[in-house]
Amino acid sequence: MKQLLTLAVCLISLSVFSQTEKIDELTVQIAFKNADSTKVDMSLVLINELYANTDYNKALLYVNQTSKLSETLNYTKGLAESSYYRALIFAKRDDYHNAIDNYKKSRDFYLKINDTLGIAKVSNNIGLIEIKRGNYAVGLQNSLSAISIFEKQHLVNELNAAYNSLAEAYYKTNQIDKAIDYNFKALEVRKQIGDQNGIIASTKNIADLYSILKEHRKAIEYYEMALEVITPDSDQNLRGEILPKLGNEYLRFKEYDKASEHLAEGLKYNRKQDNKEGILRALNAIGNLNLQKNKINLAEKQLAEAYTIAKETTNKTQLLENYKLHIALDSTRGYFENAFFWQNKFYGLRDSLSKIDQPVFPTNIAPLDLTENESTTAEDYTTPETEKPTAITPVSEAYSPYIIYAAIAILIILLALLIYSLLKTKSHKAALDKQKEILEEEKIRTEAILEQTHHLEEVNQVKDKLFSIVSHDLKDSISSIKAFLDLLNEDSISKEEFYELIPELSENANNASSLLYNLLNWSKSQMQNLEPKPELFNIQDVFQSKIALVEQKVEDKRIILIDESQNGTVFADRSMVEIVIQNLITNAVKFSRTGDVITISNQEVKGKSLICIEDTGVGISKDNIHKLFAAHKNFTTAGTKNEKGTGLGLTIAKDLVELNDGKIWVESTQNVGSKFFIELPIAASNS
């Protein structure tokens, strides 16, 4: 066994070494190639190797270079293939918006050169993404359009992915027969390419679908076939899923011995693997088994444990099954109130489930016995003679008219008292309403005063922070400059030594200048004196001017800066936007290491200009992201080459963007990189 493991490790190492050697060889060959279509084709081979090796950052770098060269050469195939690989990389990063956008561009290029296979590959990949996102109609339309081309050219890997995604889409749209057909097709392809885990998964899926169609004997047949295929090298989680399902199928035919054997093995296996989903499924089925065998106490314990696990997981189907079994359990024990409680939960969850055609099984709730020992006849409802109402006798003519007058007078007095009481109540209510209005006004005034007080306290805190920053950072930078000049003035250093110190002196001067510049703009915005003067301008011009300012720093740190910007109008104060863009690009350079990539791009999204400045630098931890735009935090860190900052830059950026009716936010992962997004209007608002 050890020898086999050693041999496997050696083979894997050899394969990895071979791949790396091929990539290095291609990189060298491309460097010496002339800028023609042959270089593009060779670059695409290298991109494919990098993609297969999951080196997506480097692959994307070559994709962008290849795309630019193809555009220069007007080489449509190169544009199609580079857009296709860019889409593949975006899809791997779950950036579906950019993935689909690049797939569509690629398909347009393939259409120009009538490359049907390329069109089919793109359509199938769009289908896979849309099915994954739940857009089943669109996904089916795209994947089906690619199937016939794959079948004609017998492209088994593409067919494998397409058949499997179509099977899932048909299942999700409740077209079970078609889902079975495509699972069978996927199974045949997976047998051809020797995909062991794929064979097991497809066989299991077929069994699941037969179970939904209530063809339980066929379900048993395919579950057992799946178990036979499983080997020690297969995905063992599939075994943990299949065993309880198979036991449950035998339980439907009351074959208790076989059901018990598979369910016990499934529970033991899933407990060993600590697979919560598998434990839940097995406990529900074993609880049902013991309930049918009238082992009530044992069933109660198993269903209670299953209920606890079901609440921790997201498996709503098994939770629904647990509710159903609890109804049967409490009905069997005569606890009808408890059974009614579980029934309410059952129907509530069943109605909320998004999955169509959830199986609903009848519950064995015993009806209440409403029959009586003695029947009641119609005679029991007849009225006895003694209880029959007597006729109303007329008022005696002997009554005196004075009594009638007295009664009328009393009624008038009572009516007057009632009216008086109503008027007093109305007057009292009006007074109460008026008093309530006064109290509400006082409350609003008090809240306004408290809010103003709180604002003043925040302003004072910010002021204290600013003085602290000025007294520290500005003092350090200016003191350092003065010290250099004093040394030169006193002839303590030679001119040659001073010339060597000039870069550091320049850096300190830049820091002081940047601090004062940011501090001035931020202070003006806080005092609400910084009024934007919006105008229409091309954001690409701003990018190009600001990129020029950092070219030396980018070259010094050997950073790769990719400009993917495009012509696009923005309606905002240009000078404010320039401050923000310069700040973000400077930060990207500051926190990028040697060889990292900075990408600048913009696009129109939902009537807004979406700007993105992305870097593959050191990134930001989750604990620090919320500190970036908060003025009172004054959060700052040193750059990758100890560059200093004030902590005010992003605070100023946020204020300036919001003054221009925009938004700014960040997405970042530590040691992976950061993406800063700005959303700005592209035209004047109607308001």
KAZI-V668041 format. One record per backbone hydrogen bond with DSSP energy under -1.0 kcal/mol. CO is the residue of the C=O (numbers start at 1). NH is the residue of the N-H. If there is no record, write none. Layout:
CO/NH, CO/NH
This chain:
1/5, 2/6, 3/7, 4/8, 5/9, 6/10, 7/11, 8/12, 9/13, 10/14, 11/15, 12/16, 13/17, 14/18, 15/19, 16/20, 17/21, 18/22, 19/23, 20/24, 21/25, 22/26, 23/27, 24/28, 25/29, 26/30, 27/31, 28/32, 30/33, 34/36, 36/40, 37/41, 38/42, 39/43, 40/44, 41/45, 42/46, 43/47, 44/48, 45/49, 46/50, 47/51, 48/52, 49/53, 50/55, 51/54, 54/56, 55/59, 56/60, 57/61, 58/62, 59/63, 60/64, 61/65, 62/66, 63/67, 64/68, 65/69, 66/70, 67/71, 68/72, 69/73, 70/75, 75/79, 76/80, 77/81, 78/82, 79/83, 80/84, 81/85, 82/86, 83/87, 84/88, 85/89, 86/90, 87/91, 88/92, 89/93, 90/95, 91/94, 94/96, 95/99, 96/100, 97/101, 98/102, 99/103, 100/104, 101/105, 102/106, 103/107, 104/108, 105/109, 106/110, 107/111, 108/112, 109/113, 110/115, 114/116, 115/119, 116/120, 117/121, 118/122, 119/123, 120/124, 121/125, 122/126, 123/127, 124/128, 125/129, 126/130, 127/131, 128/132, 129/133, 130/135, 134/136, 135/139, 136/140, 137/141, 138/142, 139/143, 140/144, 141/145, 143/147, 146/150, 147/151, 148/152, 149/153, 150/155, 154/156, 155/159, 156/160, 157/161, 158/162, 159/163, 160/164, 161/165, 162/166, 163/167, 164/168, 165/169, 166/170, 167/171, 168/172, 169/173, 170/175, 171/174, 175/179, 176/180, 177/181, 178/182, 179/183, 180/184, 181/185, 182/186, 183/187, 184/188, 185/189, 186/190, 187/191, 188/192, 189/193, 190/195, 194/196, 195/199, 196/200, 197/201, 198/202, 199/203, 200/204, 201/205, 202/206, 203/207, 204/208, 205/209, 206/210, 207/211, 208/212, 209/213, 210/215, 211/214, 214/216, 215/219, 216/220, 217/221, 218/222, 219/223, 220/224, 221/225, 222/226, 223/227, 224/228, 225/229, 226/230, 231/234, 235/238, 236/240, 237/241, 238/242, 239/243, 241/245, 242/246, 243/247, 244/248, 245/249, 246/250, 247/251, 248/252, 250/255, 251/254, 254/256, 255/259, 256/260, 257/261, 258/262, 259/263, 260/264, 261/265, 262/266, 263/267, 264/268, 265/269, 266/270, 267/271, 268/272, 269/273, 270/275, 275/279, 276/280, 277/281, 278/282, 279/283, 280/284, 281/285, 282/286, 283/287, 284/288, 285/289, 286/290, 287/291, 288/292, 289/293, 290/295, 291/294, 294/296, 295/299, 296/300, 297/301, 298/302, 299/303, 300/304, 301/305, 302/306, 303/307, 304/308, 305/309, 306/310, 307/311, 309/313, 314/316, 315/319, 316/320, 317/321, 318/322, 319/323, 320/324, 321/325, 322/326, 323/327, 324/328, 325/329, 326/330, 327/331, 328/332, 329/333, 330/335, 334/336, 335/339, 336/340, 337/341, 338/342, 339/343, 340/344, 341/345, 342/346, 343/347, 344/348, 345/349, 346/350, 347/351, 348/352, 349/353, 363/365, 378/381, 379/382, 385/388, 396/399, 401/405, 402/406, 403/407, 404/408, 405/409, 406/410, 407/411, 408/412, 409/413, 410/414, 411/415, 412/416, 413/417, 414/418, 415/419, 416/420, 417/421, 418/422, 419/423, 420/424, 421/425, 422/426, 423/427, 424/428, 425/429, 426/430, 427/431, 428/432, 429/433, 430/434, 431/435, 432/436, 433/437, 434/438, 435/439, 436/440, 437/441, 438/442, 439/443, 440/444, 441/445, 442/446, 443/447, 444/448, 445/449, 446/450, 447/451, 448/452, 449/453, 450/454, 451/455, 452/456, 453/457, 454/458, 455/459, 456/460, 457/461, 458/462, 459/463, 460/464, 461/465, 462/466, 463/467, 464/468, 465/469, 466/470, 467/471, 468/472, 469/473, 472/476, 473/477, 474/478, 475/479, 476/480, 477/481, 478/482, 479/483, 480/484, 481/485, 482/486, 483/487, 484/488, 485/489, 486/490, 487/492, 488/491, 494/498, 495/499, 496/500, 497/501, 501/505, 502/506, 503/507, 504/508, 505/509, 506/510, 507/511, 508/512, 509/513, 510/514, 511/515, 512/516, 513/517, 514/518, 515/519, 516/520, 517/521, 518/522, 519/523, 520/524, 521/525, 522/526, 523/527, 524/529, 525/528, 529/531, 535/572, 537/570, 538/541, 539/543, 540/544, 541/545, 542/546, 543/547, 544/548, 550/554, 551/555, 552/556, 553/557, 554/559, 558/595, 560/598, 562/600, 568/539, 570/537, 572/535, 573/577, 574/578, 575/579, 576/580, 577/581, 578/582, 579/583, 580/584, 581/585, 582/586, 583/587, 584/588, 585/589, 586/590, 587/591, 589/592, 590/640, 591/618, 593/596, 596/560, 597/616, 598/562, 599/614, 600/564, 601/612, 603/610, 605/608, 608/605, 609/680, 610/603, 611/678, 612/601, 613/676, 614/599, 615/674, 618/671, 621/625, 624/627, 625/628, 639/642, 643/639, 648/652, 649/653, 650/654, 651/655, 652/656, 653/657, 654/658, 655/659, 657/662, 658/661, 663/679, 665/677, 667/675, 669/672, 669/673, 673/669, 674/615, 675/667, 676/613, 677/665, 678/611, 679/663, 680/609, 681/571
